[in-house]
């Protein structure tokens, strides 16, 4: 169940983490990323193009083409990926969708969600891709073995 991010954003995070974990390769083909992460190729391709437009990844065209990170993994924060795909609205709006939800007129979960939202934003803003290489590789191996995330 997706709680905060769209499926597109989840896949984008996975794809970028995959690229960061496979830095030894110059570029990675979209079909390889799709297969390794068990994500539809066309969907991954659209997500990667969007991330390219935001300067997070770069692409190389042609027979030996594919995608790679545009910067070092230590220079890319998770929040950049979220912002590029979903935007930052979830960190500024009511989780239940109530209009005019604010501290003076809170929704039923305003106070609890506010704390979680702040912590999630802080974590995503502080964490860079390089911190997740081994855990990403472990997760990819488990996907390959079971065929699911």
Backbone torsions as a table, in degrees:
resi	resn	phi	psi	omega
1	UNK	NA	129.0	176.9
2	UNK	-82.5	126.6	-179.3
3	UNK	-102.0	-43.8	-174.3
4	UNK	-112.1	-47.7	-170.8
5	UNK	-102.4	154.8	173.6
6	UNK	-69.1	162.7	176.7
7	UNK	-61.0	-37.7	177.8
8	UNK	-58.9	-43.2	179.9
9	UNK	-68.1	-41.8	177.1
10	UNK	-57.7	-47.0	179.7
11	UNK	-64.9	-38.2	177.8
12	UNK	-62.8	-44.4	176.7
13	UNK	-60.3	-44.7	179.4
14	UNK	-61.8	-44.6	-177.5
15	UNK	-64.9	-41.9	-179.5
16	UNK	-69.8	-39.5	175.2
17	UNK	-62.2	-38.6	177.6
18	UNK	-61.7	-46.0	179.1
19	UNK	-62.2	-40.3	179.5
20	UNK	-65.5	-36.7	-179.2
21	UNK	-74.9	-18.7	-178.4
22	UNK	-114.2	42.4	-176.3
23	UNK	-65.1	-18.8	-179.1
24	UNK	-67.4	-21.0	177.5
25	UNK	-89.0	139.2	-179.5
26	UNK	-64.2	-51.1	175.4
27	UNK	-140.1	156.5	178.6
28	UNK	-122.7	129.9	179.8
29	UNK	-68.3	147.4	-178.1
30	UNK	-62.3	-35.1	-179.9
31	UNK	-67.6	-30.5	176.9
32	UNK	-69.1	-45.3	178.5
33	UNK	-60.2	-47.2	-179.1
34	UNK	-59.8	-44.9	-179.2
35	UNK	-65.9	-47.3	-177.5
36	UNK	-62.3	-35.5	-177.4
37	UNK	-97.8	-2.9	-179.7
38	UNK	58.9	49.3	180.0
39	UNK	-124.2	140.3	178.2
40	UNK	-55.8	132.3	-175.2
41	UNK	-56.4	-44.8	-177.3
42	UNK	-63.7	-37.5	179.6
43	UNK	-67.8	-45.3	178.6
44	UNK	-60.9	-42.8	-179.0
45	UNK	-59.1	-46.3	179.3
46	UNK	-63.4	-41.8	179.9
47	UNK	-64.0	-45.1	-179.0
48	UNK	-64.5	-37.1	177.3
49	UNK	-63.5	-40.3	177.9
50	UNK	-63.3	-42.8	179.0
51	UNK	-67.5	-30.9	176.0
52	UNK	-65.4	-42.2	179.2
53	UNK	-61.4	-26.5	179.7
54	UNK	-93.7	4.8	176.0
55	UNK	76.2	15.9	-179.8
56	UNK	-86.1	-39.1	176.7
57	UNK	-127.4	167.3	176.0
58	UNK	-128.9	160.0	-179.3
59	UNK	-126.3	154.5	175.8
60	UNK	-125.5	126.5	-178.5
61	UNK	-87.9	164.1	174.9
62	UNK	104.9	-176.4	-175.4
63	UNK	-59.3	-35.8	179.2
64	UNK	-101.8	22.4	-176.2
65	UNK	-77.9	173.9	178.9
66	UNK	164.0	-156.4	-176.0
67	UNK	-124.6	151.5	176.4
68	UNK	-150.4	163.9	175.9
69	UNK	-67.6	143.9	178.7
70	UNK	-83.0	-18.5	179.9
71	UNK	-137.3	170.7	176.1
72	UNK	-63.9	146.3	179.2
73	UNK	-54.9	-30.9	179.8
74	UNK	-71.8	-10.6	-179.2
75	UNK	-103.8	-1.0	-178.3
76	UNK	-113.0	118.7	178.7
77	UNK	-93.7	148.3	-179.3
78	UNK	-57.6	-35.6	-178.2
79	UNK	-61.9	-28.0	179.0
80	UNK	-64.3	-38.1	-179.9
81	UNK	-70.0	-45.4	178.4
82	UNK	-59.3	-46.5	-178.9
83	UNK	-62.9	-40.2	-178.8
84	UNK	-65.2	-33.0	-174.8
85	UNK	-99.5	-53.2	-175.9
86	UNK	-100.2	-16.4	-172.1
87	UNK	79.9	-179.5	-176.9
88	UNK	-106.2	12.1	-178.2
89	UNK	-55.7	-37.2	-178.6
90	UNK	-60.8	-25.8	-179.6
91	UNK	-86.4	-3.2	-178.5
92	UNK	-125.0	-1.3	-174.8
93	UNK	-122.7	170.5	179.7
94	UNK	-71.4	129.2	-179.2
95	UNK	-65.5	-25.2	178.7
96	UNK	-92.8	-5.7	177.8
97	UNK	84.6	10.0	178.1
98	UNK	-69.8	133.6	176.1
99	UNK	-71.1	152.0	177.0
100	UNK	57.1	30.1	175.5
101	UNK	-76.2	123.4	179.9
102	UNK	-157.5	174.5	-177.7
103	UNK	-58.1	-30.5	179.3
104	UNK	-78.3	-30.1	-179.9
105	UNK	-132.5	70.6	-173.3
106	UNK	-77.7	152.7	171.2
107	UNK	-79.8	174.4	-177.7
108	UNK	-59.0	-26.7	-177.3
109	UNK	-115.1	14.4	-174.0
110	UNK	-52.5	-51.5	-175.3
111	UNK	-65.7	-46.0	-179.6
112	UNK	-67.5	-43.3	179.4
113	UNK	-64.9	-38.0	179.8
114	UNK	-56.9	-42.3	178.7
115	UNK	-66.5	-45.2	179.4
116	UNK	-64.7	-42.8	179.6
117	UNK	-60.7	-44.4	179.5
118	UNK	-63.3	-43.5	178.9
119	UNK	-65.9	-41.3	178.9
120	UNK	-63.9	-45.2	179.8
121	UNK	-62.2	-43.2	179.6
122	UNK	-61.1	-47.5	-179.5
123	UNK	-61.9	-47.0	-179.5
124	UNK	-65.1	-31.5	179.6
125	UNK	-77.0	-28.4	-177.3
126	UNK	-90.2	-32.1	-173.2
127	UNK	-82.7	133.5	176.3
128	UNK	-110.2	160.9	-174.6
129	UNK	-59.3	-34.0	-176.2
130	UNK	-62.6	-19.7	-177.7
131	UNK	-78.1	-7.7	-172.3
132	UNK	-118.1	9.8	-172.8
133	UNK	-55.2	-56.7	-175.6
134	UNK	-64.2	-42.4	179.8
135	UNK	-66.7	-34.6	176.7
136	UNK	-65.8	-46.2	178.6
137	UNK	-61.1	-40.6	177.3
138	UNK	-61.5	-43.1	-179.3
139	UNK	-66.9	-41.0	178.9
140	UNK	-62.9	-41.7	177.0
141	UNK	-60.3	-40.5	-179.9
142	UNK	-68.7	-33.1	176.4
143	UNK	-65.9	-45.1	-178.9
144	UNK	-61.0	-36.5	-177.8
145	UNK	-76.0	-34.9	-176.4
146	UNK	-103.5	-19.1	-178.8
147	UNK	81.4	10.3	178.4
148	UNK	-148.9	159.7	179.3
149	UNK	-82.7	NA	NA
